[in-house]
Amino acid sequence: MAYESGALDATIAAAAGDDSALMGELRKAFLDSAARQLDLLRRSRCDGNWTVAAMRLKGLAASFHAQDLLGAAENALASAPGDPAAIREIDKVIARFSGRSDA
């Protein structure tokens, strides 16, 4: 979704100013953190671990004004641990942000 990527890019640009290297680092940090939380969600087998990973993802999304990711994280919080639909939704959102073709 172009708008969502635009909001993320605008947030990163506001933090980095004209420093393109810093913009790249912030974008990579966002994507790495989102991927790490998704991995934790995939490996969660109890309510506690699932909730912690989903809350971290929600906080990351809120910090970067990534509304689609925020909604997907909230969906995960309302889902049972290991819910494949919630995991797929988050993966698709992250794929769009990273420009992966499987989005």
N, C-alpha and C positions, 0 to 999 in steps of 0.2 A: 504494500500500500504506500503510495508516494507520500501522502500526507504524513503518515506515521514516521517515515524515514525523515521527512522534512522537519518534524517537531524534534526528533532526536538530534538531527544535524544542527538545528537552531540552538538547542540547549548546549551542545558541545561547543559551538562557535561562540556562544555567549561566555562560556568559561575560558576558552582558549584565546579569544581575540583573534589577532592576525597570525598567530603562531601555528602554521600548518602542521609542523611536527607534533606539537602538543595536541592538536585536534586528532591526529592519527592515533596517538597514544591513548587518549581518552576513549575514542571509539573502540579500540582494541581492548582496553580495560573493561568497558561495558560488555562487549561481546564475550570476553573470557569469563567474566563473572556470571553472566546469564547462562553460559554453557556449563559452568561448574555447578550452578544451582539445579539446572536441568538434570545433570548427571546424578546429583544427590537425590532428586525426586525419583529418578528411574531406579535407584538402588534402595529407596526407602521401603521398609517392611513394617513400620509401625506408625501410629498416629503422630507421635512426637517428632520423629525425624522428618516425616512428610510436612508437618506444619512448619517446622523451623526452615526448611528449604523453601517452601512456598512463601513464607513471610519475608525471607531474605530477597527472594525474587521480586516480591511486591515492593519492597523498599527500594531496590535498585531501579525498578521501573518508575516509581514515583520520583526518585531523585533526578532521572533523566527525562521526565515528562513523556514516557513511552506508554501511551494509553492502552494500546492493544496488548502489550505485555502485562500491564497492570490488571487488565480484565482477565487475561488468561491465568495470572497468578491467583486472583480472587476466585476464579472457577476451580482451580486446584484446591484451594482452601476449603471449598464446599464439597469436594469430592473425597472418595475413599482413597486411602493410601494405595499407590500403584495404579490408579485409574488410567488405563491406556488412552482414553479420549482426552483427558487433561494433559497428559504428557505430549500427545501428538499436537494439540493446539499450541502449547508453548514452543515446541520444536518448530512449528510452521512460522510462528511470529519471529523467532530468532533467525530462522532461515531468511525471512524477508529483510531483516535488518542487515544481515551479513551478505546479502546478494546471492545466496545459494540458489541454484536453479530448481531445487526440490520443494520450494515454498508453496 
